[in-house]
Every structure is written in structure tokens, then in C-alpha cells.
Amino acid sequence: MSDALSSVRPLGEILALASGVVWAVAVILFRVTGRRVHPVALNLGKNVLALGLMAPTLLLLREPLAPAAVPASTTALLVLSGVLGIAVSDTLFFHALNRLGASLTAIVDCFYAPFVIGLSFVFLGERLSPVQLLGAALVVSALLTLSKEGKIEHIAGRDLVAGVVYGILAMFFVALGIVMVKPVLASVSVFWATFVRIAGGSLALAALVPFLRDRRAVLAPLLDRRNWKALVPASFFGSYLSLMLWMGGMKYAKASVAAVLNQLNTIFIVILAVVFLKEKLTGWKVLAVVLAFVGAYLASWPF
């Protein structure tokens, strides 16, 4: 199946863009769930649900859960990627989402593409043109609107700063987690690699639970079926479908190009947040979205 997919051109760019759209839907649902579920519990819950979908997916595709041909070092690298890019990054992301709301978090997430571009330059030897670097700079500049937007939405200064810090750290770890496995993605199945990363993130979160203060109170909302209404579809879109599309984009496209196409989720998230979460659409927010869109376009040029 991987061979059939690789014949589609430009497959990587299509998958990366689709991942951004699907992730935007998931973020809105995670925002709803996050109002009642602690970030660690939310992260663990979504990963367990995603694993429950990935295992039968592999069986349906007749892919082994533990392929003998894959070196142990590759598996270990994917597990570590899952710890950084899922356990650490997604927990930080949910903390940011709780403090900033969906649309402001989406603007902070603009750091994802520049982080991937920078790490790809350092570790993968990818080179970008001046136009692409200008695009990355425009993406980062969207963050400058946050201080104005925070006042408009009456977000406390402490929450604004904490949310921005959580968001930036989340994007750094997710970028590091994917760039570090980019060289090995060509030799493994996207579906299996996704499964291993989710498993790695889940194991790390499960190991953390015994050390949580008031862990019963943290985990209790996961047992409340009222929270499943948003958590289940959020997990399907965000930790299953979007993650596979994202990994596919990184496998079949240049890492820096895939990253900026992923970054277009900013536009989708802001629009969905206004429609479904009733978040305000202000001039500053529109400016941030325009900067992110133009920056992503320039940074991914030419395909």
C-alpha cells in the first residue's frame, strides 16, 4: 500500500495539508473537552483511544505489529519521538489551549513551522531560499499580535504568558520529535510508525500517572460518559487520522515544506473557533491569520 501511495504526486504536500484541516477540527473538540478534563488525563485518554483504532488498522492492512525487518534502533527512535512529540508536546499544548482558547493557541502554534525549518537545517541539511526564509519570518511575526488580542479577550497577563510559553514549548518538542525520525520514515510504514509513536507517548503518560498529585481527581473525568461526546471524535480526528496524515506528509515531502502546509491549520482553527466556540474575530486576529497564511505560502514555495 505504501508503494501505491508513493506514486501519487505531490503526495506529501496533499497529506500535510489534509492533516492541518483534520487537526483544526480536533482542536475545537479538544477545547470543549479540556474545559472538564485535565491535560494529562486528556492526553492519555486520546492516545488510548487512538491505539484502539491503530491496532485493528494495522491488522486490516496486514502489517505486523512488530516487523522483524525493522532495526531495534529505529523502533527506539520512534518511541522516543512519541514521548517528546505526543506525551510532552500534547500535554503542553492542552495547557496552552486551556489558557488561551483555540484561536490564540493556533497563532502561537505558528512557531511549529519555523522550529521544523530550523531543526531540519541543523539535523537534516535541508536548505531554504531567501523567499522561504521570509515566509518563515512572517509566520513568526503573527505572534506579535497576541498582546493586543489578549487584552481584547480579557485574558489575565499571567495566563497569557503561561499559555504562550506552554504553546512555544509544545511546538518545539513536536518539531523535534518529527525531525529526529524523518531519516528513518522512508524505511518504515507510515501506519506502523504512527502506531509506535502513539504507543511510546501512551507508555510515558501511564508511567507519569502514579506520580501525579490527586491522580484520582485528574483521571475521574475520563470515566464520565458526558465527556466522551467530544473526546471520542477529537481522538479520532486528532490522534488517529490527523497523525497518520501528518506522518505521511513528513515521509513523502520535504520536512520544511510539510511543516508550513501543516501550519495552515491556523486559518481553519480560527474560523472554526469563531463559528463553534463563539470566540471573537478581531482585526488583530485577522492580521495574524493573514501573516500566517502568506508566510506559509512563501515558505512552501516552490513545491
Disulfide bonds with the S-S distance in Angstrom:
none
